[in-house]
């Protein structure tokens, strides 16, 4: 994890850390399952699937046509298969969806969460994943005891970067937003959190280039 949210720093500045789930879990964990159903095209399928997940969540948020993220995940998978002319059986569809319930944590995830807990820093998620998806992944990885609350944007039927999604962390923790550092996986999520008012770090797992926004530049934290 970036130095800016290690416990020694957090102890003096922040009372809590709110994580996007992909900061904790590698979204490419599904790649092996995808490769089994679409040999040689797993990377292309995985990237398009994830892109459509984000796009569908944003579209539903803008149009106020909410469904939870498990539905969006399935819709995005079906679109991707159609776009790539990949025929999926019912069994293969189930296998791919189950892969999103058994994501692999990043190598530094458990260590970082333990250090935060030992430092009395409260840890929550603010994630677009449905509550069932959040819990299934944490239970499978053995991380459930290390997180104080698994907050899903399903709680108020929003999706990040809607400001109402970020408000869920303030409401749950009952802390001023300046006391909660938000750890984002995506540059767009970092921008949304910063616009909302959270002290924000962009945990740039995939080493994307820095982005500039009209409310300030967000530099990525290299891993």
Order of alpha helices (4+ residues) and beta strands (2+ residues): alpha-beta-alpha-beta-alpha-alpha-alpha-alpha-beta-alpha-beta-alpha-beta-alpha-beta-alpha-beta-beta-beta-beta
